[in-house]
Amino acid sequence: MTETTHILLRAENEDAADRLIREYVVDAIDRLPETDPCDGISFAFDDHPETGDSSVVALVLDGKASELVETECGRWDALVEKGFIEGWEQAAVFDHDELGAKWSENYLELSSAITQLSTEMTKDVYETFDAHPAAVDTFPDENDGLPPVGWWTLVHHLTNQQNYSLEEELRAYEYGIEHTLRNSAEYDGETAAAERLDQHLESLESKREEIREGRLDS
């Protein structure tokens, strides 16, 4: 029986959570799947229940839940002793057969595959960069007139390299905006989400003439 278990590692603050990724999670991404009870690993940031900042790292471990905890709990305890985290807890366990009864096989396969790919990519990011690149950076003092670069560029290259059309690329961005605004409504309230939507609509409208000029020369 395959299960997914969520382990919450509570760091003191967001900087400490980032160090935790570099010191522990990057290694675990390669190491744990080599062990018998682990079929896969991913992670996400979550909010600390007291401070509200994104300082909780949620490990998502696929495999045999009880054996995974038994195998790895000593390392988690050591992280507490070294001061990397305040504590840890096993927050949830999901049986894959039960999930399969609720979600389609195609959905589960694609969701799992993309999550694993993003985890591997993020591992490479932490190993490549000492500090995270900005989401969008124009470097105006260095490259006047050139298009900005950042994490949107990654999606652009991925869609191009897989021969998606421009329309498909736009649909990916559009759904990503909707998903993020829904998160905004859940975490920050409907008013904040509506204000952000209005701001982005205004921003897009203000770029109408620039868009008509076509792509910038590199």
C-alpha positions as CSV (number, residue, x, y, z in Angstrom):
1,M,0.0,0.0,0.0
2,T,1.3,3.4,-1.0
3,E,0.7,6.4,1.2
4,T,1.5,10.1,1.2
5,T,2.5,11.6,4.5
6,H,3.0,15.3,5.3
7,I,5.7,16.2,7.7
8,L,5.8,19.8,9.0
9,L,9.2,21.2,9.8
10,R,8.7,24.5,11.7
11,A,11.6,27.0,11.3
12,E,11.9,30.2,13.3
13,N,11.6,32.5,10.3
14,E,11.7,32.5,6.5
15,D,15.5,32.8,6.4
16,A,15.8,29.8,8.7
17,A,13.4,27.9,6.4
18,D,15.6,28.7,3.4
19,R,18.7,27.4,5.3
20,L,16.7,24.3,6.1
21,I,16.1,23.6,2.4
22,R,19.8,24.1,1.7
23,E,21.1,22.1,4.6
24,Y,18.5,19.2,4.7
25,V,15.9,19.1,2.0
26,V,18.2,19.3,-1.0
27,D,20.1,16.2,0.3
28,A,16.8,14.4,1.1
29,I,15.5,14.8,-2.4
30,D,18.3,12.5,-3.7
31,R,18.8,10.4,-0.6
32,L,15.3,9.4,0.5
33,P,14.1,7.8,-2.8
34,E,17.1,5.5,-2.6
35,T,15.6,4.0,0.5
36,D,13.1,1.1,0.5
37,P,10.1,2.9,2.1
38,C,10.3,6.0,-0.1
39,D,8.7,6.3,-3.6
40,G,9.1,10.0,-3.9
41,I,9.5,13.4,-2.2
42,S,8.4,16.9,-2.7
43,F,8.0,20.0,-0.4
44,A,6.2,23.3,-0.1
45,F,6.3,26.3,2.1
46,D,3.5,26.8,4.6
47,D,2.7,29.5,7.2
48,H,3.9,29.3,10.8
49,P,0.9,29.1,13.1
50,E,2.3,31.8,15.4
51,T,4.2,34.3,13.2
52,G,2.1,33.9,10.0
53,D,5.2,34.0,7.8
54,S,6.2,31.2,5.4
55,S,8.6,29.5,7.7
56,V,7.1,26.0,7.8
57,V,8.5,23.5,5.3
58,A,6.0,20.8,4.5
59,L,7.7,17.6,3.3
60,V,5.4,15.4,1.2
61,L,6.7,11.8,1.3
62,D,5.3,9.0,-0.9
63,G,5.7,5.4,0.2
64,K,5.2,3.6,3.5
65,A,4.4,6.3,6.0
66,S,5.2,4.6,9.3
67,E,8.6,3.3,8.0
68,L,9.5,6.7,6.5
69,V,8.9,8.4,9.8
70,E,10.9,5.7,11.6
71,T,13.7,6.0,9.1
72,E,14.0,9.8,9.1
73,C,12.8,11.0,12.6
74,G,16.3,10.9,14.0
75,R,17.4,13.4,11.4
76,W,14.4,15.7,12.2
77,D,15.2,15.4,16.0
78,A,18.9,16.3,15.2
79,L,17.6,19.4,13.2
80,V,15.8,20.5,16.4
81,E,18.9,19.9,18.6
82,K,21.1,22.0,16.1
83,G,18.6,24.8,16.1
84,F,17.6,24.5,12.4
85,I,13.9,24.0,13.3
86,E,11.7,24.6,16.3
87,G,10.0,21.2,16.0
88,W,8.3,18.8,13.6
89,E,5.1,16.8,13.3
90,Q,3.4,14.3,11.1
91,A,0.4,16.3,10.0
92,A,-1.5,13.9,7.7
93,V,-1.4,10.5,5.9
94,F,-3.3,9.8,2.7
95,D,-3.9,6.4,1.2
96,H,-3.3,6.4,-2.6
97,D,-6.2,3.9,-3.2
98,E,-8.5,6.3,-1.4
99,L,-7.2,9.2,-3.4
100,G,-7.6,7.2,-6.6
101,A,-11.3,6.7,-5.8
102,K,-11.8,10.5,-5.7
103,W,-9.5,11.7,-8.5
104,S,-8.9,10.3,-12.0
105,E,-5.8,8.3,-12.8
106,N,-4.8,10.8,-15.5
107,Y,-5.0,13.7,-12.9
108,L,-3.0,11.8,-10.3
109,E,-0.3,10.8,-12.8
110,L,0.1,14.3,-14.2
111,S,0.0,16.0,-10.8
112,S,2.6,13.6,-9.5
113,A,4.9,13.9,-12.5
114,I,4.9,17.7,-12.5
115,T,5.4,17.9,-8.7
116,Q,8.5,15.6,-9.0
117,L,9.8,17.7,-11.9
118,S,9.4,21.0,-10.0
119,T,11.1,19.4,-7.0
120,E,14.1,18.4,-9.0
121,M,14.3,21.8,-10.7
122,T,14.1,23.5,-7.3
123,K,16.9,21.3,-6.0
124,D,19.0,22.5,-9.0
125,V,18.0,26.1,-8.2
126,Y,19.3,25.9,-4.6
127,E,22.5,24.3,-5.8
128,T,23.0,26.9,-8.6
129,F,22.1,30.2,-6.8
130,D,23.4,31.5,-3.5
131,A,20.4,33.9,-3.5
132,H,17.1,33.5,-5.3
133,P,16.8,35.5,-8.5
134,A,14.0,38.0,-8.6
135,A,10.7,36.9,-10.0
136,V,11.1,39.6,-12.7
137,D,14.3,41.6,-13.1
138,T,15.0,44.2,-15.8
139,F,18.5,45.2,-14.7
140,P,17.7,48.7,-16.0
141,D,21.2,50.1,-15.3
142,E,22.9,47.4,-17.4
143,N,20.5,46.4,-20.2
144,D,18.4,49.4,-21.2
145,G,15.8,48.3,-23.8
146,L,16.2,44.6,-23.2
147,P,13.2,42.5,-22.0
148,P,13.2,41.5,-18.3
149,V,14.3,38.1,-17.2
150,G,13.2,36.0,-14.2
151,W,11.1,33.0,-13.4
152,W,8.5,33.8,-16.0
153,T,11.3,33.2,-18.5
154,L,11.5,29.6,-17.4
155,V,7.9,28.9,-18.2
156,H,8.4,30.7,-21.6
157,H,11.4,28.5,-22.5
158,L,9.6,25.3,-21.3
159,T,6.6,26.0,-23.5
160,N,8.8,26.9,-26.5
161,Q,11.0,23.8,-26.1
162,Q,7.9,21.6,-26.0
163,N,6.4,23.4,-29.0
164,Y,3.4,24.7,-27.3
165,S,1.7,27.5,-29.3
166,L,1.7,31.2,-28.1
167,E,-2.0,30.7,-27.3
168,E,-1.2,27.7,-25.1
169,E,1.5,29.7,-23.3
170,L,-1.0,32.5,-22.7
171,R,-3.5,30.0,-21.3
172,A,-0.9,28.7,-18.9
173,Y,-0.2,32.2,-17.6
174,E,-3.9,33.0,-17.4
175,Y,-4.8,30.0,-15.4
176,G,-1.7,30.7,-13.2
177,I,-3.0,34.2,-12.5
178,E,-6.5,32.8,-11.6
179,H,-5.0,30.2,-9.3
180,T,-2.8,32.8,-7.5
181,L,-5.7,35.2,-7.1
182,R,-7.8,32.4,-5.7
183,N,-5.0,31.8,-3.2
184,S,-5.0,35.6,-2.5
185,A,-8.8,35.5,-1.8
186,E,-8.3,32.5,0.6
187,Y,-5.4,33.9,2.5
188,D,-5.8,37.7,2.3
189,G,-9.5,38.0,1.7
190,E,-11.8,38.7,-1.2
191,T,-11.2,42.5,-1.1
192,A,-7.5,42.1,-1.5
193,A,-7.9,39.6,-4.3
194,A,-10.3,41.9,-6.2
195,E,-7.9,44.9,-5.7
196,R,-5.0,42.8,-7.1
197,L,-7.1,41.7,-10.1
198,D,-8.0,45.4,-10.8
199,Q,-4.3,46.4,-10.6
200,H,-3.2,43.8,-13.0
201,L,-6.0,44.5,-15.5
202,E,-5.0,48.2,-15.4
203,S,-1.4,47.3,-15.8
204,L,-2.1,45.1,-18.9
205,E,-4.3,47.8,-20.4
206,S,-1.5,50.4,-19.9
207,K,0.8,48.1,-22.0
208,R,-1.5,47.9,-25.0
209,E,0.6,50.2,-27.2
210,E,3.9,48.5,-26.2
211,I,2.4,45.1,-27.0
212,R,1.5,46.2,-30.5
213,E,5.2,47.1,-31.1
214,G,6.1,43.4,-30.9
215,R,9.0,41.8,-29.1
216,L,12.1,43.7,-28.0
217,D,15.4,43.2,-29.8
218,S,18.0,41.3,-27.8
